[in-house]
């Protein structure tokens, strides 16, 4: 008898929630009733039905997260989140849930395929393009990263991180003038953007514009004096300018964080003093300090 009453209450509460979803007491009551009846899977299915129709319903998402801990099959969860994304590609919540699932996955093929399907049917879908950019960047697929980033900055021209990612893609393909323009746009939009200042200094160095490199790297160092990488490039820029005193000062900063690199720089500086020729292999260091902004 008690179970029958509970079942009636469950059905009644579900009906109330379908008519008025913004009722936290009713959600709590339904959740408690379902737990008493060992109907967690049924409750999770109810939440899924609400989410499919109303992907922004925070109550449905919060209670679904509670129910899914004990009742949901992981593969079923992926299928559900993908279904919601296909139904509502502009809603960030299902995308965020998929991010968590694929974050530590060794195989991103399914996620890439989903994003590509979304961008094919919804060419202006920002969430899908940003996920493609993140995956391509992580995998070092710079040509694909370039395509994604060009679309992203078209959709959101004021997104500093997107411009920095675009610059990273150009720099990784040795397209340094294009990378310079994109990094400059990133720091215009976000003046305290440390990774962009650092990489802009690297680009200036590779273009042989050492005065510009010094200025950009000094901006980076002003934001984070403890980061060794800009000090390395600053040392190299000073060497190319023939300013060995400042180069030596930079080596001391590098030594605290990267002692092996500092030793190599110190040896090269000593040789420079002895024979007047630079012994620093800039290209080797360029490969070591690649263009990867977070």
N, C-alpha and C positions, 0 to 999 in steps of 0.2 A: 504493500500500500504506500509506504513511504517513498519507494522508488518511483511509483506511478505519479505521485504528487510532484516529485522533483522533475520528472520528465515534462509534466504539464507546465511547470514553472519555467523550465528551460525553453520550451517552445514559445511561451508567452513573452519571455524576456527577449528572445531573438526577434520576435515580431516588433516589439517596442523599439529595439535598437535599429532595425531596418527603417523604421519611420523617423527615429530621432537618434542619430549616432552620437551626438555630443552629450552623453549622459554617463559620466564616469562611474556613478554608483551602479547603474544597470550593467555596465561592463564587468565591474567587480563581482556583482551578484551572479552573473552568468558564468564567469570563470570559476567561482566557488562551487556552484551547483554542478558544473561539469566535472570538477575534480572529485566531488562526492560520488558521482556516478561512474567514475573511471571513463569519462567521455572526453578526455583531452584531445583526441584526434578529431572528434566532432567539433569541438570548440575551435581548434586550429583551422578546420575547413570553413567554419563560419567566418573567422577572421579573413581568410583568403578570399571568400566571396565578396566581403566588404571592400577589401583592398583592390580587387580587380575593377570594381565599379568606382571606388573613391580612393585613389592611390595616395592622397595626401592626408588620409584620416589617421591622426597620431594615436588615437585610442586603439584602433585596429592593429596598427603596427606594434605598439607596445605590448598588447596582450598576446599578439601572435608570437612575439619574441619569447614570452614566458612559456607559452604552450609548446613552441617548437623545440625547446630544450629537451623535453622528455619524449615527445611523440613524433617529431618530424624525421623522416629519412633524409640524410644529406643530399643524395642524388635527387630526391623529390624537391628539396628546397631549391636546388639550382634550377630545376625545371620550372618551379613556380616563379622565382625571381626573373628568369628569362621571359616567361610569359607576360609578367607585368610590364617589363621593359618594352616588349613588343607592342603591348596595348597602349602604354603611356610612356613613350621614349623621352619625353621632356621632364619626367619626374625623377628627382635625384635619389630618392630613398631606395628604390630597387637597384639602381646602379651602385649605390654605396654598399648594399648587401653583397652584390656580386663581387665588388672590389675585395671585400674581406675574404671571400671564398677563394678567389684566384690569386690573392696576394702572395701566397707561398707555393703556388702551383708551378710545377716544372713545365707544364704544357699549357700555353696560352692559346692554342689553336681554336678551341671552341669559343673563347671570349672574343678573339679577333674576328671569327666568322659572324658572331652575333653583331658586333659593332659595324662590320661591313654591310650586313643586311640592313641595319638601321640607317646608315649613311646613304645607302642606295635608294631606299624608299623615302628617307627624310634627309636630303642633302645638307640642310642647315641645322642638323641636330648637334648642338654643342657638346652634350655629355658623351656621345659616341665618339666624336672626333678627339676629345681630350683623352679618352681611354686608349684609343688607337695610338695617339702620340706617346703616351706613357709606356705602352708596351713596346712600341718600335724603338723608343729611346733605350729602354732596359735591354733590349735584344741587340742594340747596335745596328739597327736597320735604318741607316741614315737617309737613304732615298725615300723610303716610306714615311719616315719622320718628317722630311721636308714637305711632302704632299699634305700630310695631316696639319702641320703647323701653318702652312699657307692658308688653308681653309679656316683654321681657328682664328688667325689674326684678321681674316676677312669678316668673320662673324662677330668678333670682339676686338676691335682695333685698339682698345685701351687696356688690354690684358698684358701686363709687363712680363709675366712668366711665359706666356705664349711667344712673345717676341724673343725672349732669351732662349727658349727651346728652338725657335726657328734659327737663331744665330748659331746655336750649338750644331744644328744639322748642317748649316753652310760651312762652319769651321771644320767639322769632321770630314767634309768633302773638299777641303783646301780652297774653298770659295771665300777668301778672306775679305775682299771688299764688301761682299754681300753680308758677311758676318758682322763686319764693323757697323754697317748701317742698322742692322737689327739690334745689336747690343746697345748702340747709342739710343735707339728708340726705347729700349727697355729701361735704361737709366733716366731718360727724360720722364717717363711715366712713373718711375719709382726711384728717386734719387739715392736712396739708401740700399739699393739692390746689390749686395756684396758680390754674389757669383757673377753678375753681369759686368761689374767693374773689373773684377779679376780677369775674366776671359777677354774683355775688351783690351786690357793691357797686353795679354798674350798675343792677340791679333795684331796690335800695333807693332809688337816686337817682330813678328814674322813678316810684317810688311816693311820692316826696316825703318819705321818711324819711332825712333827711340825716345825723343822728347815727349811725344804723345803717350808712349808706353809708360814713361816715368810718372806723368800726371795721372793717368788712369790707375796705375798701381798704388800710387800714394793715396788716392781716394779709397781704394780697397783696404789698404792698411789702416787708414784712419777709422774705418768702420770696425775692423777686427785686427788689431796689431799682433795677435797671437797666432794667426794663420801663417804657416811657413811658405806656402806656395807663392803668394805675391812677392815675398821677399826674395825668393829664388829668381823670379823674372825681373825684379827690380835690379838685382845684382847683375844679371846678364845685360840689361839695358845700360847700366852704368859702365860696364866693361866695353860695350860697343861705342859708347861716347868717350871712352878714354878717361873716365872719372874713377880712378882706382881707389881713392880714399873712401868715397861713398859705397863703392862696390864691396870693400872690405868690411865696412860697417854692416852692410846687408848680410854678409856671410855670418857675422856673429849672431844675427837674429835667426838665421836658418839653422845654425848649429844646435839651438835649443830644441828644435822639433825634428829635424832631419839631419842627424850628424854625418851620415855617409855622403849625402849630397853636399853638405857644407865642406867636407874634406876634399871632395872633387873640385868644388869651386875655389877653395883656398889654394889647392895645388895649381890650378890653372892661372890664378892671379899671380902666384909666385913665378911661374914660367913667363907670364906676360911682362913682369918687371925685369926678368933676366934677359929676354931676347926681343921684347917689344912686339911679340906676335901672340894673338889670342889662341889658346889651346882648348877653348870651351866648345864642345860639340852642341851647338844650339838645337840642331834638329833632333838629336837623341833626347835631349831634355824636353823638347816639344812633344815627343811621343810619350814621354813619361807623365807629363802633366797635361792630360787630355782635356777636352772641352766638355765637362759634365757638370751642369748646374743642377741643384736639387729641385 
